[in-house]
Amino acid sequence: MKIVIAPDSFKGSLSAKEVAAAINQGIKQSFPNANTVLLPMADGGEGTMEILVDATNGEMRHAVVVGPLGEKVAAAYGVLGDKKTCVIEVAAASGLAHVPKGQLSPLKTTTYGTGQLIKLALDEGFSEFIIGLGGSATNDGGVGMLQALGAGILDENGKEISFGGGALKHVQTIDLSHFDKRIASCKFFIATDVKNPLVGKNGASYVFGPQKGATEADVKDLDDGMNHWADVVAETTGKFLHNSPGAGAAGGIGGAFQAFFPARMRRGIDVVLEYCGMDNHLKDADLVITGEGKIDSQSLSGKTPMGVAEAAKKHSVPTVILAGAVGDGIEEVLDDSIAGVYSIANKPMTVEESIANAKQLLRYTSRQVVRTYFFQSLIKKDGYSIGNHG
């Protein structure tokens, strides 16, 4: 019996590593001799860098850069085991975790520190990049990142605009004469599950701005500024980001990569699956167990469980999905590759109780799932001893 354990984190509760470990413990309680492969997953959001570094036996490197509010923050970037590929998460330098409670303001926050991390990696000789776009505190269209890399983002007086999405309305000229020339010869894989355009009701400001502290009035101002920024980008580069899928990711930094970098947008889960060698692990697997904090109809759009299930289906391996909560539209998630979707809540409980007891609940649910799934086949064919452990 071989079971591949490939969950995302349960946000606010457990990391992907911790989720995988708890599931493994539950399996071993029922089937101590099971061959389990633990492959913690991410979909381009926070945690992607660490997972890719761990999966390839790479290393983390540390730096002090400009944070989202313009202050100095400690940040890190990853080097994969091939020693050629650099992994950077926007959240590492420009993420929500760097903004104190009550100070969220996408009118002011900047991606400058993300650009500094890219420049540091370029200085160290890296030319292949994986950029994870989740968890940003910004809505500046990637302007801060471009400024850190030498681009002049100038107002009507020929001066650099200030940090933040609130300054985008002042952009008159984009001067690329000092934009880092090394970028043109690099490869950038942009890992994200976000398909939102840059502007409009489905764009960066309206959809994600409120999560970053924007009021209703702020959202309108941010979107107007982003639309103006997109107009100037189109005049400068000939690339129209306004309705471009994925341009709205991470407060519009996705659009900056589309317009100014030799970049390819990829689903974050596909990048992680590739670098974790998922296809090789699935070749002789009997079952895959994946999961995330909540699964619902939105999980169809590039989230970890569905990406894992799609990979498993190619090898005719069934998938079980575990979730802290099962939301509306779950019937849209189910297909013939998914053996079942299970909430780990084993009795009526609050969200807070589920979060606090997530490890125990995961152990219990995974134990029950594998006992149900393998019970008859193991008794009849393989002679595995079925543990009676608590």
C-alpha distance (Angstrom), angle and dihedral (degrees) to the residues before:
residue distance angle dihedral
M1 . . .
K2 3.80 . .
I3 3.80 121.6 .
V4 3.79 123.7 -175.4
I5 3.82 111.7 -150.3
A6 3.81 109.4 -158.4
P7 3.83 113.7 159.1
D8 3.78 133.3 154.7
S9 3.78 120.7 -131.0
F10 3.78 121.7 -76.8
K11 3.79 94.6 -125.6
G12 3.78 114.6 -127.9
S13 3.78 90.6 15.4
L14 3.81 120.9 45.2
S15 3.79 137.0 5.8
A16 3.79 119.0 -121.5
K17 3.82 88.7 -103.5
E18 3.79 91.2 53.6
V19 3.81 92.5 47.1
A20 3.80 91.4 50.7
A21 3.81 91.4 48.5
A22 3.82 92.7 50.6
I23 3.81 92.1 49.1
N24 3.79 89.8 49.0
Q25 3.80 91.2 51.8
G26 3.80 90.4 52.7
I27 3.79 92.2 50.3
K28 3.80 92.4 48.8
Q29 3.80 90.9 51.6
S30 3.80 88.5 63.5
F31 3.81 101.0 29.6
P32 3.82 112.0 21.8
N33 3.81 92.6 179.6
A34 3.79 96.3 52.3
N35 3.81 116.2 126.9
T36 3.80 104.2 -126.5
V37 3.81 126.5 -175.4
L38 3.80 115.2 -161.5
L39 3.80 113.9 -150.7
P40 3.82 110.9 166.5
M41 3.80 109.8 -154.5
A42 3.82 141.7 -155.6
D43 3.79 134.2 -178.8
G44 3.79 101.1 -138.2
G45 3.79 96.0 -70.2
E46 3.77 128.9 103.8
G47 3.78 112.5 -34.7
T48 3.81 94.9 33.8
M49 3.79 93.5 105.8
E50 3.80 94.8 51.3
I51 3.79 93.0 46.2
L52 3.81 93.4 50.8
V53 3.80 92.0 46.5
D54 3.80 92.0 49.8
A55 3.81 93.7 44.7
T56 3.81 92.3 53.8
N57 3.82 98.5 36.8
G58 3.78 90.4 -114.0
E59 3.79 130.6 146.7
M60 3.80 141.2 -114.9
R61 3.79 122.7 -123.3
H62 3.79 124.8 -161.9
A63 3.79 136.1 -144.4
V64 3.79 142.9 162.8
V65 3.80 112.8 -119.6
V66 3.80 141.5 158.8
G67 3.79 111.2 -70.6
P68 3.80 127.7 -144.1
L69 3.81 93.2 -86.0
G70 3.81 93.7 45.4
E71 3.79 95.7 -99.0
K72 3.80 125.8 121.2
V73 3.81 115.0 -91.5
A74 3.79 136.4 177.0
A75 3.80 112.1 -113.1
A76 3.78 138.2 168.7
Y77 3.76 140.1 -152.4
G78 3.77 130.4 -163.8
V79 3.78 134.1 -122.3
L80 3.78 114.9 -157.0
G81 3.77 123.0 -133.4
D82 3.81 91.4 -99.0
K83 3.84 86.9 68.0
K84 3.82 87.7 -136.5
T85 3.79 104.6 79.5
C86 3.79 125.0 73.6
V87 3.81 121.5 -158.6
I88 3.79 119.8 -156.0
E89 3.79 127.8 178.8
V90 3.80 116.3 -156.3
A91 3.80 86.5 -142.1
A92 3.82 91.3 61.5
A93 3.81 92.6 72.0
S94 3.80 104.4 8.6
G95 3.80 103.4 31.7
L96 3.77 136.5 128.6
A97 3.80 91.1 -109.9
H98 3.81 89.6 70.0
V99 3.81 93.8 58.0
P100 3.81 117.1 83.5
K101 3.77 116.9 -127.2
G102 3.78 111.0 -83.8
Q103 3.81 94.4 21.6
L104 3.79 100.2 85.2
S105 3.79 108.9 132.6
P106 3.81 121.9 155.9
L107 3.82 87.4 -172.4
K108 3.82 87.1 71.1
T109 3.81 108.7 23.8
T110 3.79 119.8 106.3
T111 3.81 140.6 -159.8
Y112 3.82 91.6 -145.7
G113 3.81 92.4 116.9
T114 3.80 91.7 55.3
G115 3.79 88.6 56.7
Q116 3.79 89.4 49.9
L117 3.81 90.9 54.8
I118 3.81 90.3 51.3
K119 3.81 90.3 49.6
L120 3.81 91.6 49.8
A121 3.80 90.0 52.1
L122 3.80 91.4 48.0
D123 3.82 88.9 51.2
E124 3.80 88.6 54.5
G125 3.80 90.9 53.8
F126 3.79 102.8 -102.3
S127 3.79 117.2 148.8
E128 3.82 102.2 168.3
F129 3.78 118.4 70.4
I130 3.77 139.2 -177.8
I131 3.80 111.0 -162.3
G132 3.81 120.1 -165.2
L133 3.80 112.7 -156.3
G134 3.81 104.5 -166.2
G135 3.79 128.7 112.4
S136 3.80 101.7 24.8
A137 3.80 122.6 159.5
T138 3.79 91.3 -156.2
N139 3.79 142.4 95.8
D140 3.79 100.3 177.3
G141 3.80 99.4 117.1
G142 3.81 90.1 -114.9
V143 3.81 90.7 -67.9
G144 3.81 93.4 132.9
M145 3.79 90.7 53.1
L146 3.81 90.6 50.5
Q147 3.82 91.3 49.3
A148 3.81 91.2 52.7
L149 3.80 88.7 53.3
G150 3.79 94.2 52.9
A151 3.79 104.6 -91.6
G152 3.80 115.9 139.2
I153 3.81 110.6 -133.4
L154 3.77 99.5 -172.2
D155 3.78 136.8 -171.5
E156 3.81 128.4 -143.6
N157 3.82 89.6 -76.3
G158 3.80 93.9 52.4
K159 3.81 92.9 -107.4
E160 3.80 127.9 128.6
I161 3.78 112.5 -93.7
S162 3.78 117.3 -120.6
F163 3.79 124.9 -103.9
G164 3.80 122.7 -77.3
G165 3.77 143.8 43.3
G166 3.78 90.7 -79.2
A167 3.83 90.1 70.2
L168 3.81 96.9 54.7
K169 3.80 92.2 90.3
H170 3.83 88.3 65.4
V171 3.81 96.5 58.4
Q172 3.81 112.3 119.4
T173 3.80 103.9 154.8
I174 3.80 138.1 25.5
D175 3.80 110.5 -154.1
L176 3.80 111.5 -164.5
S177 3.81 97.2 172.4
H178 3.81 91.3 106.3
F179 3.81 97.8 32.5
D180 3.82 107.4 130.9
K181 3.81 105.3 -84.0
R182 3.81 92.7 -155.4
I183 3.80 90.9 70.9
A184 3.80 92.5 72.3
S185 3.80 91.6 65.1
C186 3.80 95.7 46.3
K187 3.80 133.3 90.2
F188 3.79 120.0 -129.1
F189 3.80 122.8 -168.9
I190 3.79 108.5 -166.8
A191 3.81 110.0 -152.8
T192 3.79 114.3 -155.9
D193 3.78 141.2 128.1
V194 3.82 91.7 -152.6
K195 3.80 116.7 109.3
N196 3.80 97.9 173.5
P197 3.81 118.5 131.5
L198 3.78 122.1 -121.7
V199 3.80 99.7 -105.2
G200 3.79 141.6 22.9
K201 3.79 134.0 46.5
N202 3.81 91.2 -42.3
G203 3.78 94.0 40.9
A204 3.78 134.4 105.8
S205 3.81 97.9 -84.7
Y206 3.79 100.2 45.9
V207 3.80 98.1 39.7
F208 3.80 102.4 36.8
G209 3.81 104.6 16.9
P210 3.83 95.5 84.0
Q211 3.82 90.3 53.8
K212 3.80 87.4 57.7
G213 3.79 96.4 50.5
A214 3.82 102.5 -86.1
T215 3.79 118.2 149.2
E216 3.80 121.4 -143.8
A217 3.81 89.8 -95.9
D218 3.82 90.9 46.2
V219 3.79 91.1 53.8
K220 3.80 92.0 56.5
D221 3.82 91.8 48.3
L222 3.81 92.1 46.3
D223 3.79 92.9 50.1
D224 3.80 92.2 47.8
G225 3.79 89.6 50.4
M226 3.80 92.0 46.7
N227 3.80 90.6 50.3
H228 3.81 89.8 51.9
W229 3.81 90.3 48.1
A230 3.82 89.9 51.5
D231 3.81 89.9 51.5
V232 3.81 91.6 53.9
V233 3.82 91.1 45.7
A234 3.81 89.6 52.7
E235 3.82 91.4 49.9
T236 3.81 90.7 49.0
T237 3.81 102.6 40.5
G238 3.80 106.2 14.8
K239 3.81 89.0 -122.1
F240 3.78 116.8 126.1
L241 3.78 110.0 -149.3
H242 3.80 97.8 170.8
N243 3.81 96.0 98.9
S244 3.79 99.7 13.1
P245 3.84 111.5 134.3
G246 3.79 110.9 -113.6
A247 3.80 94.7 13.2
G248 3.81 89.2 111.1
A249 3.80 94.1 57.7
A250 3.83 115.9 123.2
G251 3.78 94.0 5.0
G252 3.78 94.3 -48.9
I253 3.78 98.9 -47.4
G254 3.80 86.1 119.3
G255 3.79 87.8 65.6
A256 3.80 92.1 50.3
F257 3.79 89.8 56.1
Q258 3.81 90.7 48.1
A259 3.80 93.3 51.5
F260 3.80 105.0 35.9
F261 3.81 108.1 24.8
P262 3.81 135.9 60.6
A263 3.78 87.2 -111.8
R264 3.77 137.7 158.0
M265 3.79 119.8 -159.4
R266 3.81 113.5 -137.5
R267 3.77 134.1 173.2
G268 3.76 105.5 -96.0
I269 3.79 93.2 -132.8
D270 3.83 90.4 55.3
V271 3.80 90.9 54.8
V272 3.80 91.7 49.9
L273 3.80 93.5 45.4
E274 3.80 90.4 52.2
Y275 3.79 96.9 48.9
C276 3.81 92.6 43.1
G277 3.81 90.6 55.4
M278 3.79 93.1 -123.4
D279 3.80 95.1 164.1
N280 3.80 91.9 58.6
H281 3.79 92.5 48.7
L282 3.81 91.8 50.0
K283 3.80 97.3 53.5
D284 3.80 94.7 88.7
A285 3.81 100.2 18.0
D286 3.82 123.3 128.1
L287 3.79 98.3 -163.8
V288 3.80 141.3 5.5
I289 3.79 122.5 -148.3
T290 3.79 117.1 -164.2
G291 3.79 135.5 156.9
E292 3.79 151.5 152.5
G293 3.78 139.0 -155.0
K294 3.79 94.8 -85.2
I295 3.78 131.6 8.5
D296 3.79 123.8 -164.3
S297 3.80 139.9 129.7
Q298 3.82 90.6 -57.0
S299 3.79 88.9 64.4
L300 3.80 87.7 76.4
S301 3.81 91.3 73.3
G302 3.77 102.3 78.8
K303 3.80 100.1 -60.7
T304 3.80 119.4 151.0
P305 3.84 101.6 -102.3
M306 3.78 94.5 53.2
G307 3.80 93.2 43.7
V308 3.79 90.2 52.0
A309 3.82 91.3 46.3
E310 3.80 91.1 50.4
A311 3.81 90.8 52.2
A312 3.81 91.4 47.8
K313 3.80 92.2 48.9
K314 3.82 90.5 60.5
H315 3.81 87.0 62.6
S316 3.83 94.5 40.3
V317 3.80 90.8 -114.1
P318 3.82 115.3 144.7
T319 3.80 119.9 -127.7
V320 3.79 131.4 -143.6
I321 3.81 117.8 -160.7
L322 3.82 122.0 -153.3
A323 3.80 120.4 -166.3
G324 3.76 139.2 177.4
A325 3.78 87.1 -134.3
V326 3.80 133.9 10.4
G327 3.80 111.7 -145.6
D328 3.78 137.9 -169.4
G329 3.78 122.1 -55.2
I330 3.78 95.3 31.7
E331 3.81 90.6 141.9
E332 3.81 87.1 68.3
V333 3.80 89.2 60.3
L334 3.77 96.6 52.4
D335 3.78 119.9 91.8
D336 3.79 136.5 148.2
S337 3.82 92.5 -77.2
I338 3.80 94.3 59.7
A339 3.77 116.1 79.5
G340 3.79 92.9 -168.8
V341 3.78 149.2 -33.4
Y342 3.81 116.0 -130.4
S343 3.78 133.6 -173.4
I344 3.79 110.7 -140.3
A345 3.82 91.1 -141.7
N346 3.82 104.2 107.5
K347 3.80 95.8 -174.7
P348 3.81 138.4 11.4
M349 3.81 107.5 -60.0
T350 3.78 142.4 149.1
V351 3.77 123.4 -103.5
E352 3.81 88.3 -108.9
E353 3.82 90.9 55.1
S354 3.80 91.4 48.5
I355 3.80 91.5 51.0
A356 3.80 93.4 46.5
N357 3.81 92.8 50.1
A358 3.79 99.4 35.7
K359 3.81 96.5 122.1
Q360 3.80 94.4 52.5
L361 3.80 92.0 43.2
L362 3.79 92.2 50.6
R363 3.79 91.6 49.4
Y364 3.79 91.9 49.3
T365 3.81 95.7 45.6
S366 3.80 96.2 45.1
R367 3.80 90.0 48.4
Q368 3.80 91.0 53.4
V369 3.80 93.5 44.3
V370 3.79 95.7 54.1
R371 3.81 92.7 42.9
T372 3.79 88.7 54.8
Y373 3.78 94.8 42.4
F374 3.81 99.4 45.6
F375 3.79 105.0 23.8
Q376 3.80 100.8 101.7
S377 3.80 97.5 35.9
L378 3.78 92.8 50.2
I379 3.79 95.0 48.1
K380 3.79 93.7 47.7
K381 3.78 102.7 37.6
D382 3.76 119.1 12.8
G383 3.77 105.7 34.6
Y384 3.78 95.1 -138.0
S385 3.78 114.2 168.6
I386 3.77 110.3 -116.7
G387 3.76 109.8 -137.7
N388 3.75 120.6 -132.3
H389 3.76 94.6 -157.7
G390 3.78 125.1 145.5
